[in-house]
Amino acid sequence: MLGEELILLHEQSGLAPPFASRHPGLTPAQGYAAARMLHEHRLARGWKPLGRKIGFTNRTLWERYGVHEPMWGTVYDRTFIRAEGNRATVPLEGLVQPRIEPEIAVKLKSVPRSSDVAELLRCIEWIAHAVEIVQCHFTDWKFTIADCCADNGLHGRLIVGTPVPVGEVPGVVEKLPKVEAKLFKGDALKDRGVGANVLGSPLLSLGYFVDLLRKQPEAEQLRAGEIVTTGVLTDAHPVTPGETWHTEISGLPLKGLTITFR
């Protein structure tokens, strides 16, 4: 069974050919069903869900990866790291082919009833700069959308910086598409990207996710208090233990993050 294979792959930090290559016709719905088995397995072992990650919202990456729609995964207490003073040391042990992604995250104070921008804004408690460490259990990062749905949205770790109450950011709706992230490895600039890359805006990315979950009644629906990270602003870059990366954010009153890997 695909779910059992997925659980074993995660527990052994293994690499495998894409599920879709061994399960012809695998659909995103079947992938999410396998991810729910992994989720239930983790809950039974004491993992606590804290939020979600939305992946492949950056349309500039679709052609290269061969994935042409967003997907999502669950963030847990064991994959979440709060950056103290906007710095964090992040263990890579147990992650497979990890890569770094600068993003914008939000915390929900209530559950959005629709993807209307005003409704989304009403339901957000704070925004923050975040760095997600994604991972991939498929050789050479080759997969289909169904594989990504199964592999918990490729989620590995989520590091969240200092939050800012959304009410303290005048014009946040207009500023979010223009927010820019620069990503550095050591002192070398590796990449840069803007909020408009993620479905037009991190806020629109959240709205897409709200609509997507509505089409998945079998999935756990959003709850007040969840943290949602909205997708990579740049590209995803490989990381290894011993490296230090940092980000710079402009266009919003958010601090960059410094991440050291071990």
N, C-alpha and C positions, 0 to 999 in steps of 0.2 A: 504494500500500500504506500502511496506517495507520502502521506503524512508521517508514517513510521520511518521512511527513508530520510525525510527532512529532519526529523528529530535526531536521528543518528548522525547525520551530517553536521548538525550544530554541536552536538555533544562531543564529537571527535575532532571538531575544527577541520573537517575534511574538504577535499576538492573532488569534484565529479563533473562529468559531462552535463550539459543542460538537461533538465527533466524532459523538456519538450522533444529532445532528440531520442528519448527512450519511451516517451508516452505520446505517440503521434496524435495530433489534434488537441493537445492540452490547451484548455481555455483559461483566461484570467479567473473565472469563477471557480474552476477546479483548483487553481493555484491558491486562491484565498481559502478554500476549504482545507487544504493541506496546512496553510499558515494557522488556521484556527486550531488544528490538532496540536501544533507546536505551542500555541498560546495556552491551551488547556493543560498541556504537559508542564509548562512553566508555572502556571498558577498553582498546580498541584504541588509544586516544589517550593512554593513560597514567594515567587516573583510577584511584584505588584506593578500593575500598569500605571504610568504617570501621564501618558499622552500619546501623540501620534507623530509620525514623520510622513510628509508628502514627498514623493520622489518623481523624478522625470517631469517636473513642471518647467524646467529650462528647455525651451523648444530649440535653442541653438545646438543642443546635443543630440536631438532625436535621430538625425540621419546617421551619425557616427556609431551610435549604439544599436541602431535598428529597432528602437522602441519609440512609438509615436503617440503615446498617451500617458498621463500620470498614473501613479499607483500609490499605495500607502502601506505602512507597517506600524507596529506598536513600540513605544518607548517605555522602558521599565525602570524601576528603582535601581536595578543592577546595571543598567546601561546609561544612566543619567549622571552627569557631573555638573555641579554648580561651581563656576569659576570664582574663586575668592580673589578680590582685587583684580578681576579680569585676567587672572593667570590660572593655569591648571596643568597638572602632570597627569598624563593619560596613559594607562597601561594598554598595550596592544596584544597582550597575551590572550589567546583564544580567538582572535579575529583573523579572518582569512582575506588576503590581498587587500588590506585596508587602504582607504583613500580619504583625503580631507576635503570638506565642503563648507565654505562660508555661507551662512543663511540668515534669515530673519525669522524669529520665533515669536509667538504670542501665547498669552495665557487667557483662557476663557473664564469669565466670571458667571456666565450663563450660556445656555445652549442656543445657537442661532436657529431661528425658525425658517430661515430662507437664506439665499445667497445675495440678497439685496445689500448693497454696500452700507447703507445706514444701519441696517439690522446687524450686520457683522460688527461694525464699529461699536454699537451699543453693547455687544456681548463680550468685548475684549477688555480685560483688566489692565494688562501691560504688554509692551513690546520689548524685545531684547535682541541683541546680536547673538547668534549661536554658531557653533561649528559642529557639524555632524561628521562622524567618522563612519563611512559606509564600508561594507565588506561584501564579498562576492564568493560564494561557494562553487562557482562554475569556472572551469578552466579558462584563463586568459580573458576574463570578463566578457565572455560570449554567452548570450542568453536571449530569450524572448520576453515579452511582457508577462506572459503566464509564469515563467520562471521567477521573475522579480516579485510577482504577487505572492508566490509560494515562499520565497526566501525572506519573509518579513520585510519586504520593501528594501532589502539590502542594508537594513539598519545595523549599526555596530555600537556606536556611542553617540551621546548628545551632550555637548558642553555648552552651557548657557551663561552668558555674561550678565552684567548688572541690568536689571529691568527698569524701564521708565514707564510710569502710568500713562496710558494712551491719552488721557485728558490733559497731560502736560506737554503735548506735542501739537501745537497749532498747525492746521493744514496738513495733518498726517496723511490724509487720503491722497493729496497731491504730491506729497514728498516721497511716499513709499516707492512709486515707480522710478524715481530719480536717485534713490539711495545707492551709493557706490561702495563696493567692497574691493579692497586690494589685498592680495594674498602673497605673503613673503615666506620663503624658505631661508632661514638665516636672515641675511641682509638683501637677498636677491628677490626682486619682484618676479613672481611666477605667473600671476594671472590677475585679472580685474574683471568686474562685471557689475551690472546694475539691476535694480529691482524689477524693471520692465522685462527682464529676461524670463521671469517666472510667471508665465501666463498673463503678462501685462503688469502685474503688481503682486507682491506678497498677499495683499488683501484679496485680490481676485483668485489667487491660488487657494486660499482658505475657502472662498465661496465655491470653487470647483469641488473641493473635498466635501463640503456640506451636501452639495447636490449628489455627489458620487455615493456617499453613505446612504442617502435616502433610497438609492436604487439597490442597496444591499441590506435588506431587512434582517438577514441572518447574521450580519456583522454586529459587533458591539457598537452601539451608537455613542455619539459624543456625550460627555458629562461636564458639568461645571467644574472648573479647577484643572482641566486638562491643559497641558502645554502642547502646542502644535508648531512644528517647524515646517516652513513653507517651501523649501527647495533651494538648491544651490544657485548662487548668483553667478558663479564662474564656471569652471570645469572642476572635475574631481581629480586630485593629484595623489599619487602613491606616497605613503609615509612609512618610515621604519624607526625602530627604537634608537634613541640617541639624538634624534633630530629635534630642533626647535623651530616652530613656524609661528608667524603672527599675522594678524589682520589689521587693517586700518579702515574705518568707516567714515564716510562723509555724506552729508545731506540729511542726517538725522542725529539727534543728540545721544548717540550710542557710542560706547567705547569699543576699541578693538580688543582682540583677545590674543594672549601669548600662550601657546600650547607646546609643552615639552613631552616627547613620547619616550616611554620606557617599555 
